[in-house]
């Protein structure tokens, strides 16, 4: 049982193709690594590929989607406010209130969706970088 747990643990230093594969297969576990990432000590990897992988690893660990969520929230709030201002002269207060409430629910949905998309993009970049590193190692 303990050997099985050892196989599932993430490496402290990336030394082999298997270590890279383990990281790419465990994206949720990777996000729990230190924000500085972990060292990549792979023999035969050119510095550009290694640095690119380390940068993507750090970006993925730090990714939270907050910037995308905030931008989407601000954009949606401005759009909602503009819509309410344009609609105000023709609508009753109760209709404006209903639109505002529905609009705020929409703002929350858009914010959450933007956050999820940003996290997925960070994950895809990390996975592509890991695949690139694995191909680089297998071809050398």
N, C-alpha and C positions, 0 to 999 in steps of 0.2 A: 504494500500500500504506500509506503513512504517513497519507493522508487517511482511510483506513478505520479505522486505529487511533485517530485523533483523534475520529472519530464514536462510538467505543465507550468513550472515556474519560469518567469522571464529571466533572461540572462542579465548579469550585472555589467558585463562587457560583451559586446558583439564580436565574436571571434570566428564564427563559421557561417556557412550558408544556412545551416539548420537554425542558428540563432536568429537570422534575419527572417526566415520562414515562420518561425514561432512568433515573432513580433507581428508580422503581417497577418497571421491567423488569429491574433488575440487583440483586436483593436480596443476593446473595453479595458483590458488589463494595461495596455500601453498608456492609456490616459491617466493611470494611477502612478506612473513613473515620476521621478523628480522633474521639475520644470526645465532643468538644465539638460535633460536627456541622459543617455548613457554613452560611454565611450565606444567608438567603433575602431577595433584593432584587427582589421581583416588584412591578411597579407595578399598582395597582388591587386589591390583596388587602387585605381588612380585617385589622387587627392580630390579632384573635382567631383567625382561620383560619390566619394565618401562624405565630402562636405555638403553636397546636395542632400544626401540621405539624412545626415545629422540635422540639417536645417529643417527638413520636412518633419522629422521626428519631433523636434522641439516645437514646431508650429502646431502639430497635431496634439501634443500634450497640452499646450497652452490654449488651444482653440475652445471658445465658449459660445461663439456666435453672437456675442453682445453687440458688436459694432453693426452687424447686419440687422439684428433685431431693433436696435435703436434707430437706425436709418429708416427702416420700414415703418416703425411706429411713428416717427416724426412725419414722414411723407403721408401716411394714412391719416394722421390727425389733422394735418394741414388740408388735405383733400376733404375730410369730413367737415371741418370748420368752413371751408369755402362753399361746400354744398349747402350747409345750413344757412349761411349768410345769403346765398342766392335764393334759397327757398323761403326764407323768413317773411318777405312781404306777402306771399300768397297763402301761407299755411297757418293753421291754428297752433296754439301753444301745445296742445296735446299731441298733434301730429309731429311737430318739431321734437318734442320730448321722446316720442317713440322712435323717430329716425335717429336721434342722438344716441339712445340706448343701443339700438341695433348697430349703429355705426361704431360705437365703442367696443361692442362684442367683435365686430369685424376687425377693428384695429388690433385687438388682442390676438385674434386668429392669424392675422397677417404677420404680426410680430413673432409669434411662435413659429410660424412656417418659415420665415426668413432665418430665424435662429437654427432651425433644423437643417435647412438647406446649407447654411454656412458650415455647420458641423459635418455634413455629408461631403461637402467639397473638400474640407480639410482631410477627411478620412481617405477620399479617393486620391488626393495628391500624395498622401503618405503611402498608400498601397502601390501607386504607380512608381514612386521612388524606390520602394522595396523591391518591386519586380525588376526595375532597371538595375539595381545593385545585384540582384541574384543573377540576372543575365550576364552582367559584367564578370561576375565571379565564375560562372559556368563556362564562359568563352575563353577565360585565361588559363 
